[in-house]
Amino acid sequence: MRRIASHYALINGELRRGIVVEVDDLGTITSITQHDNIDALHSVEFYPGVLMPGMVNAHCHLELSYLRGAIAEGTGFAGFAREIGRVRGAYTNEERLHAASVADSEMWNEGVEAVVDIANDELVMPIKERSKIDYLTLFEAFGLMLQTPDAQLSMARRSNRAGVTPHSTYSLQDAPFRTIVNEGSHPLSIHLLESEDESALYEHRGSLCEWYQRMGWECDFLHYGSPVERVARSLTQRRPLILVHGCMATARDIELLRALSPTWVLCPESNRYISGIRPPVQLFRRMGVNIALGTDSLASARRLSMVDNMRLVGDDMPLAELLTCATLNGARAMGIDATKGSIEVGKRPGLVVLAGLDLHNLRLTQDSRTERVV
């Protein structure tokens, strides 16, 4: 048994003092007790900062880790999409595998316990299957020329922890989109409202529309009128829904999708890297939606760091709420909150210490970092 404590612990969405968490050799929490004077206790490991469960990265593209630094910052949305297509074929499988392995280790060491990972092929699946991290892999269907998601469905069937999802509302024609969102029970993860170009496409304008016209690509889904209307009118059954980015979301958008009970996943470092747009955190909070956090890929981030993304959101919400977004909310979106995401007896969530805080004001600083302790 290990007995672990910190200045604060994240318990039931609150930061509490005097908490000692006991775990067994398998990392299962066996007791949670509160004490007036931890210093007087014997055999307690004390770590400065906040004791929290392992984090859940609710949106990642591990397979793109080989693109670290390959795409310049500030390209804008359409420019970034074009650059991905230009550079992604210029690397060997060995380079791709090595980069994914390094990124997986970095996430584990930072304290990431589980990941919703978006994939286009199976190359890095062995890394995820060997990893200490719990991965849910969603093979994304992508491309206006794609008629059926047969290849993605075939890849998903070869894994116990995989499914298929549309990439977005702008990159897939109507028939395959509807097929995917209405088959199966695993979570869907859809890039939504990352930039103004997405909504502009449905109005036959903007850089995305101009790019498609130059390529001679036609879209058979613009009659929905908007990306949000397309999602709302395409899903005919209730299932876990993860909406990623949401930078351009309005109160009307959020209300239109409320009946689907989505989790909105913010990836502010990726948004900063590509366009400089900030997600409307306060709007999401006022509307009472479930907010989780993700890192996106190393094509659009300097690091796969949950702390970096928390820091970019930090001024917009209290620390306890922010840490809940990085842990329990993501676990709920993945459907693993029975065992992960919170410090509760019987769970095996991993334990992480968030150090380098302004403990007086309970705020993140530039020195804030996480250290895995279980």
C-alpha positions as CSV (number, residue, x, y, z in Angstrom):
1,M,0.0,0.0,0.0
2,R,1.0,3.6,-0.7
3,R,-0.4,6.6,1.1
4,I,-0.2,9.8,-1.0
5,A,-1.0,13.4,-0.2
6,S,-0.5,16.9,-1.6
7,H,-1.5,20.5,-0.6
8,Y,-4.8,19.9,-2.3
9,A,-6.7,17.0,-3.9
10,L,-9.3,17.0,-6.5
11,I,-12.3,15.3,-4.9
12,N,-15.8,15.4,-6.3
13,G,-15.0,18.4,-8.4
14,E,-13.6,20.4,-5.5
15,L,-10.0,21.1,-4.3
16,R,-9.8,19.8,-0.7
17,R,-7.0,20.1,1.8
18,G,-5.8,17.4,4.2
19,I,-6.6,14.4,1.9
20,V,-4.6,11.2,2.0
21,V,-5.3,8.7,-0.8
22,E,-4.3,5.1,-0.3
23,V,-3.7,2.8,-3.3
24,D,-2.8,-0.8,-3.5
25,D,0.0,-2.4,-5.7
26,L,-2.3,-2.4,-8.7
27,G,-3.1,1.3,-8.4
28,T,-6.6,0.8,-7.1
29,I,-7.8,3.4,-4.6
30,T,-8.6,1.6,-1.3
31,S,-9.3,4.6,1.0
32,I,-9.6,8.4,1.0
33,T,-9.3,10.1,4.4
34,Q,-9.1,13.7,5.6
35,H,-6.7,14.8,8.3
36,D,-6.1,18.1,10.1
37,N,-2.3,17.6,10.2
38,I,-0.8,15.4,7.5
39,D,2.7,16.2,8.8
40,A,2.0,14.2,11.9
41,L,1.2,11.1,9.9
42,H,3.7,8.3,9.2
43,S,4.5,6.7,5.9
44,V,2.7,9.4,3.7
45,E,4.3,10.5,0.5
46,F,3.8,14.2,0.2
47,Y,4.0,16.1,-3.1
48,P,3.7,19.9,-3.3
49,G,0.8,21.0,-5.5
50,V,-2.6,19.3,-6.4
51,L,-3.2,15.6,-6.4
52,M,-5.5,14.7,-9.2
53,P,-6.5,11.6,-11.2
54,G,-4.7,10.8,-14.5
55,M,-5.8,13.0,-17.3
56,V,-7.9,12.1,-20.3
57,N,-6.8,13.5,-23.7
58,A,-10.2,13.6,-25.4
59,H,-8.8,14.4,-28.9
60,C,-5.5,13.4,-30.3
61,H,-3.9,12.2,-33.6
62,L,-1.0,10.1,-32.4
63,E,-0.2,8.9,-35.9
64,L,0.7,12.5,-37.0
65,S,3.4,12.8,-34.4
66,Y,6.0,12.7,-37.2
67,L,4.8,16.1,-38.4
68,R,6.1,17.9,-35.3
69,G,7.4,21.3,-36.6
70,A,6.7,20.3,-40.3
71,I,3.9,22.9,-40.8
72,A,4.4,26.5,-40.0
73,E,2.3,28.3,-37.4
74,G,-0.4,30.7,-38.6
75,T,-1.2,29.1,-41.9
76,G,-5.0,29.5,-41.3
77,F,-7.5,26.7,-41.6
78,A,-7.5,26.0,-45.3
79,G,-3.8,26.5,-45.5
80,F,-3.2,24.0,-42.8
81,A,-5.4,21.4,-44.5
82,R,-3.5,21.9,-47.8
83,E,-0.1,21.6,-46.0
84,I,-1.2,18.3,-44.3
85,G,-1.9,16.8,-47.7
86,R,1.4,18.1,-49.1
87,V,3.8,16.9,-46.4
88,R,2.3,13.7,-44.9
89,G,3.7,11.4,-47.6
90,A,7.3,12.5,-47.2
91,Y,8.2,10.3,-44.2
92,T,9.0,6.6,-43.8
93,N,7.1,4.2,-41.7
94,E,10.1,3.9,-39.4
95,E,10.0,7.7,-38.8
96,R,6.3,7.6,-38.2
97,L,6.5,4.7,-35.7
98,H,9.4,6.3,-33.8
99,A,7.7,9.6,-33.5
100,A,4.4,8.0,-32.3
101,S,6.3,5.9,-29.7
102,V,8.1,9.0,-28.3
103,A,4.8,10.9,-28.2
104,D,3.0,8.0,-26.4
105,S,5.8,7.9,-23.7
106,E,5.7,11.7,-23.3
107,M,1.9,11.6,-22.7
108,W,2.2,8.8,-20.2
109,N,4.9,10.5,-18.2
110,E,2.9,13.8,-18.2
111,G,0.1,11.9,-16.5
112,V,-2.3,11.0,-19.4
113,E,-4.3,8.0,-18.5
114,A,-6.6,7.6,-21.5
115,V,-6.9,9.1,-25.0
116,V,-9.5,9.4,-27.7
117,D,-7.2,8.9,-30.7
118,I,-8.2,9.7,-34.3
119,A,-6.6,7.5,-37.0
120,N,-6.4,7.1,-40.7
121,D,-4.5,3.8,-40.8
122,E,-3.3,1.0,-38.6
123,L,0.4,1.7,-38.6
124,V,0.7,2.9,-35.0
125,M,-1.9,0.5,-33.6
126,P,0.8,-1.9,-32.1
127,I,2.2,1.1,-30.1
128,K,-1.3,1.9,-28.7
129,E,-1.9,-1.8,-27.9
130,R,1.4,-2.0,-25.9
131,S,0.9,1.3,-24.3
132,K,0.1,1.9,-20.6
133,I,-2.4,4.4,-21.8
134,D,-6.0,3.4,-22.5
135,Y,-6.7,4.3,-26.1
136,L,-10.0,4.5,-27.9
137,T,-9.1,4.6,-31.6
138,L,-11.6,6.1,-34.0
139,F,-10.8,5.6,-37.6
140,E,-12.0,8.7,-39.4
141,A,-13.7,8.6,-42.8
142,F,-12.3,11.5,-44.8
143,G,-12.5,12.7,-48.4
144,L,-15.2,14.0,-50.7
145,M,-14.5,11.1,-53.1
146,L,-15.1,8.5,-50.5
147,Q,-18.3,6.6,-51.3
148,T,-18.4,4.0,-48.5
149,P,-16.5,3.6,-45.2
150,D,-15.7,0.0,-45.8
151,A,-12.0,0.4,-45.2
152,Q,-12.5,2.2,-41.9
153,L,-15.0,-0.4,-40.7
154,S,-12.6,-3.2,-41.6
155,M,-9.8,-1.6,-39.6
156,A,-12.1,-1.0,-36.6
157,R,-13.2,-4.7,-36.6
158,R,-9.6,-5.8,-36.0
159,S,-9.4,-4.0,-32.7
160,N,-11.3,-4.4,-29.4
161,R,-11.1,-0.7,-28.7
162,A,-12.0,1.0,-32.0
163,G,-14.8,2.5,-34.0
164,V,-15.4,4.7,-37.1
165,T,-16.3,8.4,-37.1
166,P,-16.7,11.1,-39.7
167,H,-13.8,13.5,-39.8
168,S,-16.1,16.6,-40.1
169,T,-19.2,18.0,-41.7
170,Y,-17.2,19.5,-44.6
171,S,-15.1,16.5,-45.7
172,L,-17.5,13.7,-46.3
173,Q,-20.5,13.4,-48.6
174,D,-24.0,12.7,-47.3
175,A,-24.4,9.0,-47.7
176,P,-21.2,7.8,-45.9
177,F,-21.7,10.5,-43.2
178,R,-25.2,9.2,-42.4
179,T,-24.1,5.6,-42.5
180,I,-21.3,6.2,-40.0
181,V,-23.2,8.3,-37.5
182,N,-26.1,5.9,-37.3
183,E,-24.3,2.6,-37.0
184,G,-22.7,1.2,-33.8
185,S,-22.7,2.4,-30.2
186,H,-19.2,3.7,-29.7
187,P,-18.5,7.4,-29.4
188,L,-18.4,9.6,-32.5
189,S,-15.8,12.4,-32.6
190,I,-16.4,15.1,-35.2
191,H,-14.3,18.2,-35.9
192,L,-16.9,21.0,-35.8
193,L,-16.8,24.8,-36.1
194,E,-13.0,25.0,-36.0
195,S,-13.1,28.0,-38.3
196,E,-15.4,30.4,-40.0
197,D,-14.6,28.6,-43.3
198,E,-16.8,25.6,-42.3
199,S,-20.0,27.7,-42.0
200,A,-19.0,29.8,-45.0
201,L,-18.8,26.6,-47.2
202,Y,-22.5,26.0,-46.6
203,E,-23.1,29.6,-47.9
204,H,-21.0,28.9,-51.0
205,R,-18.2,31.3,-50.0
206,G,-14.9,31.4,-48.1
207,S,-11.4,29.9,-48.7
208,L,-12.6,26.3,-48.2
209,C,-15.3,26.7,-50.8
210,E,-12.7,28.3,-53.2
211,W,-10.3,25.4,-52.7
212,Y,-13.0,22.8,-53.4
213,Q,-14.0,24.8,-56.6
214,R,-10.4,24.9,-57.8
215,M,-10.1,21.1,-57.3
216,G,-13.4,20.5,-59.0
217,W,-15.0,18.9,-56.0
218,E,-18.8,19.2,-55.4
219,C,-20.6,18.8,-52.1
220,D,-23.9,17.1,-51.8
221,F,-24.6,18.2,-48.3
222,L,-24.8,22.0,-48.4
223,H,-28.7,21.9,-48.4
224,Y,-28.5,21.4,-44.6
225,G,-27.6,25.1,-44.3
226,S,-24.9,24.8,-41.7
227,P,-22.5,22.3,-40.1
228,V,-24.6,22.2,-36.9
229,E,-27.8,21.6,-38.8
230,R,-26.1,18.7,-40.6
231,V,-25.1,17.0,-37.3
232,A,-28.5,17.6,-35.7
233,R,-30.5,16.3,-38.7
234,S,-28.2,13.4,-39.5
235,L,-28.1,11.5,-36.2
236,T,-31.2,9.4,-35.8
237,Q,-30.1,7.5,-32.7
238,R,-28.7,8.5,-29.4
239,R,-25.0,7.7,-28.9
240,P,-22.0,9.3,-27.3
241,L,-21.0,12.4,-29.3
242,I,-17.7,14.3,-29.1
243,L,-17.5,17.7,-30.9
244,V,-14.0,19.0,-31.3
245,H,-12.8,22.6,-31.3
246,G,-16.1,24.6,-31.4
247,C,-14.2,27.8,-31.9
248,M,-17.0,29.5,-33.9
249,A,-19.9,28.0,-31.9
250,T,-22.8,30.3,-31.0
251,A,-25.5,30.0,-28.4
252,R,-27.9,28.9,-31.1
253,D,-25.5,26.2,-32.2
254,I,-25.1,24.9,-28.7
255,E,-28.8,24.9,-28.2
256,L,-29.5,23.1,-31.4
257,L,-27.3,20.2,-30.4
258,R,-28.2,20.1,-26.7
259,A,-30.7,17.2,-27.1
260,L,-27.7,15.1,-28.3
261,S,-25.8,15.7,-25.0
262,P,-22.5,16.2,-26.7
263,T,-19.1,16.7,-25.1
264,W,-17.4,19.8,-26.5
265,V,-13.6,19.1,-26.6
266,L,-11.4,22.2,-26.6
267,C,-7.9,22.1,-28.1
268,P,-6.8,25.7,-27.6
269,E,-3.1,25.1,-28.4
270,S,-4.0,23.7,-31.8
271,N,-6.3,26.7,-32.5
272,R,-3.5,29.1,-31.5
273,Y,-1.1,27.3,-33.7
274,I,-3.2,27.3,-36.8
275,S,-5.3,30.4,-36.7
276,G,-5.0,32.3,-33.4
277,I,-8.7,31.8,-32.7
278,R,-9.8,31.1,-29.1
279,P,-12.7,28.8,-28.3
280,P,-15.6,30.6,-26.6
281,V,-15.0,29.0,-23.1
282,Q,-17.3,31.4,-21.2
283,L,-20.1,30.7,-23.6
284,F,-19.8,27.0,-23.2
285,R,-19.7,27.5,-19.4
286,R,-22.8,29.7,-19.4
287,M,-24.7,27.2,-21.6
288,G,-23.8,24.4,-19.1
289,V,-22.2,21.9,-21.6
290,N,-19.8,19.1,-20.8
291,I,-16.3,20.5,-21.6
292,A,-13.3,18.2,-22.0
293,L,-9.8,19.0,-23.2
294,G,-7.5,17.5,-25.9
295,T,-4.2,18.2,-27.5
296,D,-4.9,17.6,-31.2
297,S,-1.8,16.5,-33.1
298,L,1.9,17.4,-33.3
299,A,1.2,18.8,-36.7
300,S,-0.6,21.7,-34.9
301,A,1.0,21.8,-31.5
302,R,4.5,22.1,-30.1
303,R,3.8,19.3,-27.6
304,L,1.0,16.8,-26.8
305,S,0.7,18.5,-23.5
306,M,-2.6,18.7,-21.5
307,V,-0.9,21.3,-19.2
308,D,-0.2,23.6,-22.2
309,N,-3.9,23.4,-23.1
310,M,-5.0,23.9,-19.5
311,R,-2.8,27.0,-19.3
312,L,-4.5,28.5,-22.3
313,V,-7.9,28.0,-20.7
314,G,-6.8,28.8,-17.2
315,D,-8.0,32.4,-17.0
316,D,-11.5,31.4,-18.0
317,M,-12.5,29.0,-15.3
318,P,-11.6,28.1,-11.7
319,L,-8.8,25.6,-11.2
320,A,-11.0,22.8,-9.9
321,E,-13.4,23.1,-12.9
322,L,-10.4,23.2,-15.3
323,L,-8.9,20.0,-13.8
324,T,-12.3,18.3,-14.0
325,C,-12.4,19.2,-17.7
326,A,-9.0,17.5,-18.1
327,T,-10.0,14.4,-16.2
328,L,-13.6,13.3,-15.4
329,N,-15.4,15.0,-18.3
330,G,-13.1,13.3,-20.8
331,A,-13.6,10.0,-19.1
332,R,-17.3,10.4,-19.3
333,A,-17.1,11.2,-23.0
334,M,-15.1,8.0,-23.5
335,G,-17.4,5.9,-21.4
336,I,-14.7,4.9,-18.9
337,D,-15.7,7.0,-15.9
338,A,-16.6,3.9,-13.9
339,T,-12.9,3.3,-13.5
340,K,-11.0,6.5,-14.6
341,G,-11.3,10.2,-14.3
342,S,-11.8,10.8,-10.6
343,I,-10.3,10.0,-7.2
344,E,-12.8,7.5,-5.7
345,V,-12.5,4.3,-3.8
346,G,-12.5,1.3,-6.1
347,K,-11.3,3.2,-9.1
348,R,-7.9,2.8,-10.8
349,P,-7.5,6.3,-12.3
350,G,-3.8,6.9,-12.0
351,L,-2.6,9.6,-9.7
352,V,-0.8,12.8,-10.9
353,V,0.5,15.8,-9.1
354,L,0.1,19.3,-10.6
355,A,3.1,21.3,-9.4
356,G,4.4,24.7,-10.0
357,L,1.1,26.4,-9.1
358,D,0.3,29.8,-7.6
359,L,-1.1,28.0,-4.5
360,H,-2.3,31.2,-2.9
361,N,-4.6,32.1,-5.8
362,L,-5.0,28.5,-7.1
363,R,-3.9,29.4,-10.6
364,L,-1.6,27.8,-13.2
365,T,1.7,29.5,-13.9
366,Q,4.3,29.2,-16.7
367,D,6.1,26.8,-14.4
368,S,3.1,24.5,-13.9
369,R,3.8,20.9,-14.8
370,T,2.4,17.5,-14.0
371,E,4.2,14.5,-12.5
372,R,2.8,11.0,-12.5
373,V,3.0,9.3,-9.1
374,V,0.8,6.2,-9.8
